[in-house]
Amino acid sequence: DQSGLDKMEQPAGTFLRVTIPSAVLAGSLARVLCHPIDTCKARMQMPGSAALYNGAWDVVRYTLTREGPRGFYRGLPAALVGSAPAVCIYLGGFEAAKDALARAPFFKDHASLADFSSGMFAEALSCVIFVPVDVVKERLQIQRPPSPNYAPVSAYNGSLDAIRTIMREEGLRGIYKGYGATLLSFGPFSACYFLFYEELKRAVTRDNPHLSTIASLACSSTAGALASIITNPLDLVKLRMQVQRRAQALGATVPGETYNHFFAALWAVARTEGLRGLLRGALTRAAFHVPSTACTFTAYEALKAYLADRV
């Protein structure tokens, strides 16, 4: 039974022919389906968004009215190009870390801690690719046509233009300067996700070792919802710092307080906006991660089983 991520010790040839194509296709499918929700989340979390939007539906209405359906897919090309290698590194890193930790006596008795640590390790590896993709994607997502209430900090003509502009104006540091903040945001999310996901799988398969498609959907959806809401404050701060760095590079300003580092930003949001500010966009974030994780992991398991029978 190779239905779970914990049962994937495979020969190198099988890894190349089954695991990598499954991860690439699953990650790409989830990104295309869920990118519009991610765009709405990014716009809700940007500095000054409270004065611009009255909730998620207002973001949807405004985007459709001013930009049309294409507005929801800003940054998608960069996300798709980066998702293929990043998802492979992400899933492969988790499996490798979990297999290694499973051989340690301490982690044999603390499976949940092994899941949590493996998730953090997988994120640290995949962030090498995820960070540039995330920077480009979110800068494109928060762009919108000028209005009396909002003047864009900058405008890019697509993903390639965004990459060239960032490299020209900010250099490689502009792409990777947010590595620490991104890891502090996505690392805990991945750690919490795999902790919840694996615990739920163990509970579901306690009496029956077979994990059905419905059970996989339920486990991944629940884990995605819990992890996304718990770590929302970290994601919000990460996005605001990315926007602030772009504004500083251009000598412009953005609404709100200036942040010196990640934890100062987290404290500033908590102090000035309270719990409501920290959780701003949390439901939209969960609305993205629930179908995204469910699509990714369910499609990944199905594709892996399909390809394994044919190679």
C-alpha positions as CSV (number, residue, x, y, z in Angstrom):
1,D,0.0,0.0,0.0
2,Q,1.6,3.2,-1.2
3,S,-1.3,5.5,-0.6
4,G,0.4,7.7,2.0
5,L,3.4,9.9,1.9
6,D,5.0,7.8,4.6
7,K,5.3,4.8,2.2
8,M,7.3,6.2,-0.6
9,E,10.8,4.7,-0.4
10,Q,11.1,4.0,-4.1
11,P,14.0,3.3,-6.5
12,A,15.4,6.3,-8.2
13,G,13.9,5.3,-11.6
14,T,10.4,5.1,-10.1
15,F,10.9,8.4,-8.4
16,L,11.8,10.1,-11.7
17,R,9.0,8.4,-13.7
18,V,6.2,8.5,-11.0
19,T,6.8,10.8,-8.2
20,I,8.1,13.9,-10.1
21,P,5.4,13.8,-12.8
22,S,2.7,13.3,-10.2
23,A,4.0,16.2,-8.1
24,V,4.3,18.5,-11.1
25,L,0.8,17.8,-12.4
26,A,-0.9,17.9,-9.0
27,G,0.8,21.2,-8.0
28,S,0.0,22.8,-11.4
29,L,-3.7,21.7,-11.2
30,A,-4.1,23.1,-7.7
31,R,-2.5,26.4,-8.6
32,V,-4.7,27.0,-11.7
33,L,-7.9,26.2,-9.8
34,C,-7.0,28.2,-6.7
35,H,-5.0,31.1,-7.9
36,P,-8.0,33.5,-8.0
37,I,-8.6,32.9,-4.3
38,D,-5.0,33.5,-3.5
39,T,-5.1,36.9,-5.4
40,C,-8.1,38.0,-3.3
41,K,-6.3,37.0,-0.1
42,A,-3.2,39.0,-1.1
43,R,-5.3,42.1,-1.9
44,M,-7.1,41.9,1.4
45,Q,-3.8,41.6,3.4
46,M,-1.9,44.5,1.7
47,P,-1.3,47.7,3.7
48,G,-4.3,50.0,3.7
49,S,-6.6,47.3,2.4
50,A,-9.1,47.9,5.2
51,A,-9.9,51.3,3.7
52,L,-10.3,49.9,0.2
53,Y,-12.3,46.8,0.6
54,N,-15.3,45.7,2.8
55,G,-14.4,42.0,2.8
56,A,-13.7,39.3,0.3
57,W,-16.8,39.7,-1.9
58,D,-15.9,43.4,-2.3
59,V,-12.5,42.4,-3.6
60,V,-14.1,40.0,-6.1
61,R,-16.6,42.6,-7.2
62,Y,-14.0,45.3,-7.6
63,T,-11.6,43.0,-9.5
64,L,-14.3,41.8,-11.9
65,T,-15.5,45.3,-12.5
66,R,-12.1,47.0,-13.0
67,E,-10.0,44.2,-14.5
68,G,-12.2,41.4,-15.6
69,P,-11.5,37.7,-15.0
70,R,-7.8,38.2,-16.0
71,G,-7.3,40.3,-12.8
72,F,-7.7,37.2,-10.7
73,Y,-4.8,35.5,-12.6
74,R,-2.1,38.1,-12.1
75,G,1.2,36.3,-11.3
76,L,-0.1,32.9,-12.5
77,P,2.7,32.3,-15.1
78,A,5.4,32.8,-12.5
79,A,3.6,30.6,-10.0
80,L,3.2,27.8,-12.6
81,V,6.8,27.9,-13.7
82,G,8.0,27.8,-10.1
83,S,5.5,25.3,-8.8
84,A,6.9,22.4,-10.7
85,P,10.3,22.2,-9.2
86,A,9.2,23.6,-5.9
87,V,6.5,21.0,-5.3
88,C,9.0,18.2,-6.2
89,I,11.5,19.6,-3.7
90,Y,8.7,20.1,-1.2
91,L,7.3,16.6,-1.3
92,G,10.6,14.9,-1.8
93,G,12.1,16.8,1.1
94,F,9.3,15.9,3.4
95,E,9.6,12.2,2.5
96,A,13.4,12.1,2.9
97,A,13.2,13.9,6.2
98,K,10.5,11.7,7.6
99,D,12.3,8.5,6.5
100,A,15.5,9.7,8.1
101,L,13.8,10.7,11.4
102,A,11.8,7.4,11.5
103,R,15.2,5.7,12.0
104,A,15.9,7.7,15.1
105,P,14.6,6.1,18.4
106,F,13.3,9.3,19.8
107,F,11.1,10.1,16.7
108,K,9.8,6.5,16.5
109,D,8.0,7.3,19.8
110,H,7.0,10.8,18.8
111,A,5.6,10.5,15.3
112,S,3.8,13.9,15.4
113,L,7.0,15.7,16.2
114,A,8.7,13.9,13.2
115,D,5.8,15.1,11.0
116,F,6.1,18.7,12.2
117,S,9.9,18.7,11.8
118,S,9.8,17.1,8.4
119,G,7.3,19.7,7.2
120,M,9.5,22.5,8.4
121,F,12.5,20.9,6.7
122,A,10.6,20.5,3.4
123,E,9.6,24.2,3.4
124,A,13.2,25.3,4.1
125,L,14.3,23.5,1.0
126,S,11.5,24.4,-1.3
127,C,11.7,28.1,-0.3
128,V,14.8,28.4,-2.4
129,I,12.3,28.4,-5.3
130,F,9.1,29.4,-3.6
131,V,10.5,32.8,-2.4
132,P,11.3,34.3,-5.8
133,V,8.0,32.9,-7.2
134,D,6.1,34.3,-4.2
135,V,7.7,37.7,-4.4
136,V,6.9,38.1,-8.1
137,K,3.4,36.5,-7.8
138,E,2.2,38.7,-4.9
139,R,3.6,41.9,-6.4
140,L,1.6,41.2,-9.5
141,Q,-1.5,40.2,-7.5
142,I,-1.8,43.4,-5.6
143,Q,-1.6,45.6,-8.7
144,R,-4.8,47.2,-9.8
145,P,-5.8,50.1,-12.0
146,P,-5.5,53.5,-10.3
147,S,-8.5,54.9,-8.5
148,P,-9.2,58.0,-6.3
149,N,-8.4,55.9,-3.2
150,Y,-5.4,54.0,-4.4
151,A,-2.3,54.7,-6.5
152,P,-0.2,51.7,-7.3
153,V,3.4,51.7,-6.0
154,S,4.5,50.2,-9.3
155,A,3.2,48.4,-12.3
156,Y,4.7,45.4,-14.1
157,N,3.8,44.1,-17.6
158,G,3.6,40.5,-16.6
159,S,5.8,37.9,-14.8
160,L,8.9,38.3,-17.0
161,D,8.8,42.1,-16.7
162,A,8.4,41.8,-12.9
163,I,11.5,39.5,-12.7
164,R,13.6,41.7,-14.9
165,T,12.6,44.9,-13.0
166,I,13.2,43.4,-9.6
167,M,16.6,42.1,-10.6
168,R,17.5,45.4,-12.2
169,E,16.3,47.7,-9.4
170,E,16.9,45.5,-6.4
171,G,19.3,42.8,-7.5
172,L,19.3,39.2,-6.2
173,R,18.7,40.5,-2.7
174,G,15.4,41.9,-3.8
175,I,14.3,38.3,-4.8
176,Y,15.7,36.6,-1.7
177,K,15.7,39.3,1.0
178,G,12.3,37.9,2.1
179,Y,13.6,34.3,2.5
180,G,13.6,34.5,6.3
181,A,10.2,36.2,6.5
182,T,8.7,33.7,4.0
183,L,10.2,30.7,5.9
184,L,8.8,32.1,9.1
185,S,5.4,32.3,7.4
186,F,5.3,29.1,5.3
187,G,7.5,27.0,7.5
188,P,5.0,26.8,10.4
189,F,2.2,26.4,7.9
190,S,3.8,23.3,6.4
191,A,4.8,22.0,9.8
192,C,1.3,22.4,11.1
193,Y,-0.2,21.0,7.9
194,F,1.7,17.8,7.9
195,L,1.2,17.4,11.7
196,F,-2.6,17.6,11.3
197,Y,-2.7,15.7,8.0
198,E,-0.7,12.7,9.3
199,E,-2.5,12.6,12.6
200,L,-5.9,12.6,10.8
201,K,-4.7,9.9,8.4
202,R,-3.6,7.7,11.4
203,A,-7.0,8.2,13.0
204,V,-8.9,7.4,9.8
205,T,-6.8,4.3,8.9
206,R,-6.7,2.9,12.5
207,D,-9.3,0.2,11.7
208,N,-8.8,0.1,7.9
209,P,-5.3,0.7,6.4
210,H,-6.8,1.8,3.0
211,L,-7.1,5.6,2.7
212,S,-10.0,6.3,0.3
213,T,-10.2,9.4,-1.9
214,I,-13.0,10.8,0.2
215,A,-10.9,10.3,3.4
216,S,-7.9,11.8,1.7
217,L,-9.9,14.9,0.7
218,A,-11.3,15.2,4.3
219,C,-7.9,14.9,5.9
220,S,-6.1,17.3,3.6
221,S,-9.0,19.9,3.7
222,T,-9.2,19.9,7.5
223,A,-5.4,20.1,7.9
224,G,-5.3,22.9,5.4
225,A,-8.0,24.9,7.1
226,L,-6.5,24.6,10.6
227,A,-2.9,25.3,9.5
228,S,-3.9,28.3,7.3
229,I,-5.9,30.0,10.1
230,I,-3.4,29.4,12.8
231,T,-0.5,30.8,10.7
232,N,-2.4,33.7,9.1
233,P,-0.7,36.4,11.1
234,L,2.7,35.3,9.9
235,D,1.5,35.3,6.2
236,L,0.0,38.7,6.6
237,V,3.2,40.2,8.0
238,K,5.3,38.5,5.3
239,L,3.1,40.1,2.5
240,R,3.2,43.6,4.1
241,M,7.0,43.4,4.4
242,Q,7.3,42.4,0.7
243,V,5.2,45.4,-0.3
244,Q,7.2,47.7,2.0
245,R,10.5,46.6,0.5
246,R,9.3,47.3,-3.0
247,A,8.1,50.8,-1.9
248,Q,11.4,51.6,-0.2
249,A,13.4,50.4,-3.3
250,L,11.4,53.0,-5.3
251,G,11.5,55.8,-2.7
252,A,7.8,55.6,-2.4
253,T,5.6,55.0,0.7
254,V,2.8,52.7,1.5
255,P,-0.1,53.2,4.1
256,G,0.6,52.2,7.6
257,E,3.6,51.8,9.9
258,T,7.1,51.1,8.7
259,Y,8.5,47.7,9.9
260,N,12.2,47.1,10.7
261,H,12.0,43.3,10.9
262,F,9.5,40.5,10.9
263,F,8.8,40.3,14.6
264,A,8.6,44.1,14.9
265,A,6.0,44.0,12.1
266,L,4.1,41.2,13.9
267,W,4.0,43.2,17.1
268,A,3.0,46.4,15.3
269,V,0.1,44.8,13.7
270,A,-1.0,43.2,17.0
271,R,-0.7,46.5,18.8
272,T,-2.4,48.8,16.2
273,E,-5.0,46.4,14.7
274,G,-5.5,43.8,17.3
275,L,-6.6,40.2,16.8
276,R,-8.9,41.3,14.0
277,G,-6.0,42.8,12.1
278,L,-3.8,39.7,12.6
279,L,-6.6,37.5,11.2
280,R,-7.5,39.7,8.3
281,G,-7.8,37.6,5.2
282,A,-7.7,34.3,7.3
283,L,-11.0,33.0,5.9
284,T,-9.9,33.9,2.4
285,R,-6.5,32.2,3.1
286,A,-8.3,29.1,4.3
287,A,-10.6,29.2,1.3
288,F,-7.4,29.0,-0.8
289,H,-5.5,26.4,1.1
290,V,-8.4,24.0,1.7
291,P,-9.0,23.3,-2.0
292,S,-5.4,23.8,-2.8
293,T,-4.1,21.2,-0.4
294,A,-7.0,18.9,-1.1
295,C,-6.4,19.1,-4.9
296,T,-2.7,18.7,-4.5
297,F,-2.6,15.7,-2.2
298,T,-5.6,13.9,-3.6
299,A,-4.4,14.4,-7.2
300,Y,-0.9,13.5,-6.2
301,E,-2.0,10.2,-4.7
302,A,-4.3,9.3,-7.6
303,L,-1.7,10.2,-10.3
304,K,1.0,8.3,-8.4
305,A,-1.1,5.2,-8.3
306,Y,-2.1,5.6,-11.9
307,L,1.5,6.0,-13.2
308,A,2.9,3.3,-10.9
309,D,0.8,0.8,-12.7
310,R,2.0,1.9,-16.1
311,V,5.8,2.3,-15.8
